[in-house]
Amino acid sequence: MLSRPLLIAHEIYRLSRYGRSHPLAIPRVSTVLDLGRALGWLPEAQYVDSPQATPEQLARFHDPDYVAALQAAERDQDLPAELRARYNIGVNNNPIYPEVFRRPATACGGSIRAAELVRDGGIVHHPPGGTHHGRAAQASGFCYLNDPVLGLLRLLDLGVAPILYIDLDAHHGDGVQDAFHADERVFTVSIHEAGRWPRTGAADDRAGGAARNLPVPAGFTDSELDYLTETVLVPLAERLQPAALMIQCGCDGLADDPQSRLQLSNRGYWQAVARLKDLAPRVIVLGGGGYNPWSVARCWTGVWATLNGLPIPERLPAAAESVLRGLWWPHRRGRNPPEEWFTTLADTPTTGAIRPEVRDVARQVMA
């Protein structure tokens, strides 16, 4: 059993970009590493360099011909039009870029390794993971491969079951839910913005009994996330008694993120992770969406602090502040970043009344 949490990442994410104009053309994982080290929170003994998943490992879920096409796209920096259309590579915001195979394969290797590390118990944080839209033979929603599915399958292969998968991304975790449709060994729960792409995950969608979905309205706050955690997530976990818990912690639900209309603060995410992490003896926390480099780095660094029980400083030390001042984001919100994005880790909480729509979805899911 792991004596303390481990963090898995890799330097491939420092220089790899989806393309200059893509929403993921921002530093994310590398900034989490730099912030963690600047704060003294990431000693070498708690850091694990991610392996790259092999084609054979990827074929545990992905079609071998699809994997070969992804490798060819990286090698040639191109694909024939017929393969682009068939596999959704190089189209629909899934660009061909220099590391188009190695980067997602490294994320998959990290989630597989995370499963192996928690086999006997413990906590692993894998911020590069969380590519929850990937299909067995198609890229989808910036996700070329599906590392959560491969991590969950590795847990099952190690004899760990049942497993609870909780998805906090602003977008529905459709690829993971569909991979385990009607599979009683993996129970998936997704909290996501109602009506947002991929426009799946209705409250009455239970995936043959293996899922619960909580589509929430725009303006969703910390208070409402805490309400759903206490009235839905914790009771479901207590009912299931999972041998392992995987949390997809995509932070595009933050108020400062451009890709959703939710209004969460990073404190809301941290509180949810703090409440959930003790509900299973094995816990893997992944990344996911997040398209503002400052808010992503601050949120996921705080997740790591939460998993380790570390106090959040009111003001960042100079070394950590320097990391954040070194970021650049061409989005209109990045042209005049507020001072608190440089000097603090914690956002101001977003609190308020629990709206009827949120109470209704909780009742419907728990009925």
C-alpha positions in Angstrom: 0.0 0.0 0.0 1.3 3.5 -0.9 2.4 5.4 2.2 1.7 8.8 0.7 0.1 10.1 -2.5 2.1 10.0 -5.8 1.9 12.3 -8.8 2.4 11.0 -12.3 3.4 13.3 -15.2 5.9 13.7 -18.0 7.9 16.4 -19.7 6.3 15.7 -23.1 3.5 18.1 -22.0 5.8 21.0 -21.6 6.5 21.6 -25.3 3.7 19.7 -26.9 0.9 21.8 -28.4 -2.3 21.0 -30.3 -1.7 24.1 -32.5 -1.4 27.8 -32.0 -5.1 28.6 -32.2 -6.4 25.4 -30.4 -7.9 25.7 -26.9 -5.2 23.3 -25.7 -2.4 25.4 -27.0 -1.6 26.4 -23.4 0.7 25.1 -20.7 -1.1 23.0 -18.1 0.6 20.0 -16.7 4.1 21.6 -16.8 2.8 24.5 -14.8 1.4 22.2 -12.1 4.8 20.6 -11.8 6.6 23.9 -11.7 4.2 25.3 -9.1 4.3 22.2 -6.9 8.1 22.3 -6.9 8.2 26.0 -6.2 5.9 25.5 -3.2 8.1 22.5 -2.0 5.1 20.2 -2.4 6.5 17.8 -4.9 9.6 15.9 -3.7 11.2 13.5 -6.1 10.0 10.6 -3.9 6.4 11.4 -4.7 6.9 12.0 -8.4 6.5 9.2 -11.0 7.6 9.7 -14.7 4.8 8.4 -16.9 5.5 5.5 -19.3 4.1 5.6 -22.8 1.5 2.9 -23.4 2.4 0.4 -26.0 0.1 -0.4 -29.0 -0.6 -3.7 -27.3 -1.7 -2.0 -24.1 -3.9 0.5 -26.1 -5.5 -2.4 -27.9 -7.1 -3.5 -24.6 -9.7 -0.9 -25.5 -8.8 0.7 -28.8 -9.1 -0.8 -32.3 -5.5 -1.8 -33.5 -6.2 -0.2 -36.9 -7.1 3.0 -35.3 -3.9 3.0 -33.1 -1.9 2.4 -36.3 -3.6 5.3 -38.0 -2.7 7.6 -35.1 0.9 6.4 -35.3 0.9 7.1 -39.1 -0.5 10.6 -38.5 2.4 11.4 -36.2 5.0 9.9 -38.5 3.7 11.5 -41.7 2.0 14.6 -40.1 -0.8 13.7 -42.5 -3.5 11.1 -43.2 -5.4 10.3 -46.3 -8.8 11.9 -46.5 -10.6 8.6 -46.1 -8.8 7.8 -42.8 -9.3 11.4 -41.5 -13.0 11.0 -42.0 -13.2 7.4 -40.6 -11.1 8.1 -37.5 -11.9 11.8 -36.9 -8.1 12.6 -36.9 -7.1 16.0 -38.4 -10.7 17.2 -38.4 -13.3 18.6 -36.0 -10.8 20.2 -33.6 -8.7 17.0 -33.3 -5.7 18.3 -35.2 -2.6 16.4 -36.4 0.3 17.8 -34.5 3.9 16.5 -33.9 3.1 14.4 -30.8 -0.4 13.3 -31.9 0.3 9.7 -30.9 3.0 10.0 -28.2 1.2 12.5 -26.1 -2.1 10.7 -25.7 -0.3 7.3 -25.4 1.7 8.8 -22.6 -1.5 9.9 -20.8 -2.7 6.3 -21.2 0.5 4.9 -19.9 0.1 7.1 -16.9 -3.4 6.0 -16.0 -2.4 2.4 -16.5 0.5 2.9 -14.2 -1.7 4.7 -11.7 -3.9 1.6 -11.5 -0.9 -0.6 -10.9 0.4 1.7 -8.2 -2.9 1.6 -6.2 -3.4 -2.1 -6.5 -2.9 -2.6 -2.8 -4.2 0.8 -1.8 -3.3 4.4 -1.9 -3.8 7.6 -3.8 -2.3 8.7 -7.2 -2.8 12.1 -8.9 -2.4 12.0 -12.7 -3.2 15.5 -14.0 -2.4 14.6 -17.7 -5.2 12.0 -17.7 -8.9 12.5 -18.0 -9.4 12.2 -21.8 -12.9 11.0 -21.3 -14.4 11.5 -24.8 -12.0 9.1 -26.7 -13.7 6.3 -28.6 -12.4 2.8 -29.4 -11.9 3.7 -33.0 -12.3 7.5 -33.2 -11.0 10.7 -31.8 -13.6 12.9 -30.1 -13.6 16.2 -28.3 -9.8 16.8 -28.3 -9.4 13.2 -27.0 -7.5 10.8 -29.3 -7.3 7.9 -26.8 -9.3 7.2 -23.6 -6.9 6.9 -20.6 -9.6 6.7 -18.0 -11.1 3.6 -19.7 -7.6 2.0 -19.9 -6.9 2.8 -16.3 -10.3 1.3 -15.2 -9.7 -1.8 -17.3 -6.3 -2.3 -15.7 -7.9 -2.1 -12.3 -10.4 -4.8 -13.3 -7.6 -7.0 -14.7 -5.8 -6.7 -11.3 -9.0 -8.0 -9.7 -10.1 -4.6 -8.3 -13.9 -4.2 -8.3 -16.4 -2.7 -8.0 -15.2 0.7 -9.2 -16.8 4.1 -8.9 -15.9 6.6 -11.6 -16.9 10.2 -10.9 -16.6 12.9 -13.6 -16.6 16.5 -12.6 -15.7 18.0 -16.0 -18.1 20.5 -17.5 -18.7 18.1 -20.4 -20.4 14.7 -20.0 -18.0 11.8 -19.7 -19.6 10.0 -22.6 -16.7 7.9 -23.7 -16.2 6.3 -20.3 -19.9 5.7 -19.7 -20.3 4.1 -23.1 -17.3 1.8 -22.6 -18.9 0.3 -19.5 -22.5 0.4 -20.5 -24.4 -2.1 -18.4 -21.2 -3.4 -16.8 -22.0 -3.8 -13.1 -18.3 -3.7 -12.2 -17.8 0.0 -13.1 -20.4 2.6 -12.0 -20.1 6.0 -13.7 -21.4 9.3 -12.4 -21.1 12.5 -14.3 -21.9 16.1 -13.2 -21.9 18.3 -16.3 -23.4 21.4 -17.8 -26.8 20.7 -19.3 -27.0 21.2 -23.1 -23.3 21.5 -23.6 -21.4 19.4 -26.1 -21.6 16.3 -26.5 -25.2 16.9 -25.5 -25.5 13.5 -23.8 -25.9 12.5 -20.2 -29.5 13.3 -19.6 -30.7 12.7 -16.0 -32.7 9.7 -17.1 -29.7 8.1 -18.9 -28.6 5.2 -16.7 -26.6 3.3 -19.2 -28.3 0.0 -18.5 -28.1 0.6 -14.8 -24.4 1.3 -14.7 -24.5 5.1 -14.6 -26.1 8.2 -13.1 -26.0 11.6 -14.8 -26.5 15.1 -13.3 -26.8 17.8 -15.9 -26.7 21.1 -14.1 -27.7 24.6 -15.1 -25.4 27.5 -16.1 -24.2 29.4 -13.1 -23.6 26.2 -11.1 -21.8 27.2 -7.8 -19.6 25.7 -5.1 -22.7 25.5 -2.8 -24.5 23.5 -5.4 -21.6 21.2 -6.1 -21.3 20.6 -2.3 -25.1 19.8 -2.2 -24.8 17.2 -5.0 -21.7 15.7 -3.3 -23.5 15.2 -0.1 -26.9 14.2 -1.4 -25.9 12.1 -4.4 -22.2 11.2 -4.7 -21.5 10.2 -1.1 -24.7 8.2 -0.8 -24.0 6.4 -4.1 -20.5 5.6 -2.9 -21.7 4.3 0.5 -24.2 2.1 -1.3 -21.7 0.7 -3.8 -18.8 0.3 -1.3 -16.2 0.7 -4.1 -12.9 -1.1 -4.0 -11.5 1.9 -6.1 -12.6 5.4 -6.9 -11.5 7.3 -10.0 -12.2 11.0 -10.1 -12.0 12.9 -13.4 -11.3 16.4 -12.3 -11.6 18.4 -15.5 -11.7 22.0 -14.3 -13.5 23.7 -17.2 -16.4 24.3 -14.9 -14.4 27.1 -13.2 -15.9 30.6 -13.5 -12.6 31.8 -15.2 -12.8 29.1 -17.9 -14.0 30.1 -21.4 -15.4 26.7 -22.3 -18.5 26.5 -20.0 -21.0 28.7 -18.3 -20.5 27.1 -14.8 -19.4 29.3 -11.9 -17.3 27.0 -9.7 -14.2 28.2 -7.8 -11.2 26.0 -7.3 -12.2 25.7 -3.7 -15.4 23.9 -4.8 -13.3 21.3 -6.6 -10.9 20.9 -3.7 -13.8 20.4 -1.2 -15.4 17.8 -3.5 -12.1 15.9 -3.8 -11.5 16.2 0.0 -14.9 14.7 0.7 -14.7 11.9 -1.9 -11.1 10.7 -1.4 -11.8 8.7 1.7 -14.7 6.8 0.2 -12.5 4.0 -1.2 -9.2 2.4 -0.3 -7.8 3.1 -3.8 -8.1 6.5 -5.4 -7.0 7.9 -8.7 -7.5 11.6 -9.5 -7.2 12.6 -13.1 -7.2 15.9 -14.9 -9.4 16.6 -17.9 -10.8 19.8 -19.4 -9.5 23.3 -18.5 -8.6 26.0 -20.9 -7.3 29.0 -18.9 -3.7 28.3 -18.0 -3.8 30.1 -14.7 -7.0 28.6 -13.4 -6.0 25.1 -14.5 -2.6 25.3 -12.8 -3.9 26.8 -9.6 -6.8 24.3 -9.4 -4.8 21.1 -10.0 -2.0 22.2 -7.8 -4.6 22.7 -5.1 -6.0 19.2 -5.8 -2.5 17.8 -5.1 -2.3 19.8 -1.9 -5.8 18.5 -0.9 -4.7 14.9 -1.5 -1.6 15.5 0.8 -3.4 17.5 3.5 -1.2 20.5 2.8 -2.4 24.0 3.9 -3.1 26.5 1.1 -1.1 29.8 1.6 -3.0 33.0 1.6 -0.3 34.5 -0.7 2.1 32.6 -2.9 5.8 32.7 -2.2 7.9 34.6 -4.8 9.1 31.5 -6.6 5.5 30.2 -7.2 4.3 33.7 -8.2 7.1 33.9 -10.7 5.8 30.6 -12.3 2.4 32.2 -12.8 3.7 35.5 -14.0 5.6 33.6 -16.7 2.4 32.3 -18.4 0.9 33.8 -21.5 -2.6 33.3 -23.0 -3.7 35.0 -26.2 -7.4 34.6 -25.3 -9.2 38.0 -24.5 -9.4 37.0 -20.9 -5.6 36.6 -20.8 -4.7 40.0 -22.1 -5.3 41.7 -18.7 -5.1 38.9 -16.1 -6.2 40.0 -12.6 -3.5 40.2 -10.0 -4.9 37.3 -7.9 -4.1 34.9 -10.8 -0.4 35.5 -10.0 -0.4 35.9 -6.2 -2.9 33.4 -4.8 -3.8 29.7 -5.3 -7.4 29.8 -3.9 -10.3 31.5 -5.7 -13.0 33.4 -3.9 -15.8 30.8 -3.2 -19.0 31.0 -5.2 -21.9 30.5 -2.8 -25.6 30.9 -2.8 -29.0 29.2 -2.6 -29.5 25.7 -4.1 -31.7 26.3 -7.1 -34.8 24.1 -7.8 -33.2 22.7 -11.0 -30.3 21.3 -8.9 -32.5 19.8 -6.3 -34.7 18.3 -9.0 -31.8 16.5 -10.7 -30.6 15.1 -7.4 -34.1 13.7 -6.6 -34.4 12.3 -10.1 -31.1 10.5 -10.0 -31.6 9.1 -6.5 -35.2 8.0 -7.1 
